[in-house]
């Protein structure tokens, strides 16, 4: 049986923590769709085109990972792709309450949708896109927080 999962997020920008989760998911599923949410209400630092491009660059060595933008409810995107499993990352206890609520909300909209929670490795547990954006805005070093494949692009895209 061919098993596909969606790993959704804004990925603004994609971080080593995200890559850690997508690598884990790619070992568990035949195909992983990294769904880049447009999320205009979050006012992302990077355009959807730049976020998709960075995600593609960062996952280019993972043959079973596909990057796609979406601008709908996650359950509608999952139905469109005929996918019944969502991957979410949990860094800390504080993530759990929000993620549990979202998992229940998604399940209430489509009972066939399952949410699988994965933890990043300890060295990536503190990384978030908001931490990376803050460091970028203060011109700090982010090289240990983001995939090497996007570092140069990220610095150019920011300017």
PyMOL commands that set and color helices and strands:
alter all, ss='L'
color gray80, all
select helices_A, chain A and resi 16-28+40-42+48-58+74-81+93-109+122-124+129-137+148-158
alter helices_A, ss='H'
color red, helices_A
select strands_A, chain A and resi 4-9+31-37+65-70+85-89+114-118
alter strands_A, ss='S'
color yellow, strands_A
deselect
rebuild
show_as cartoon
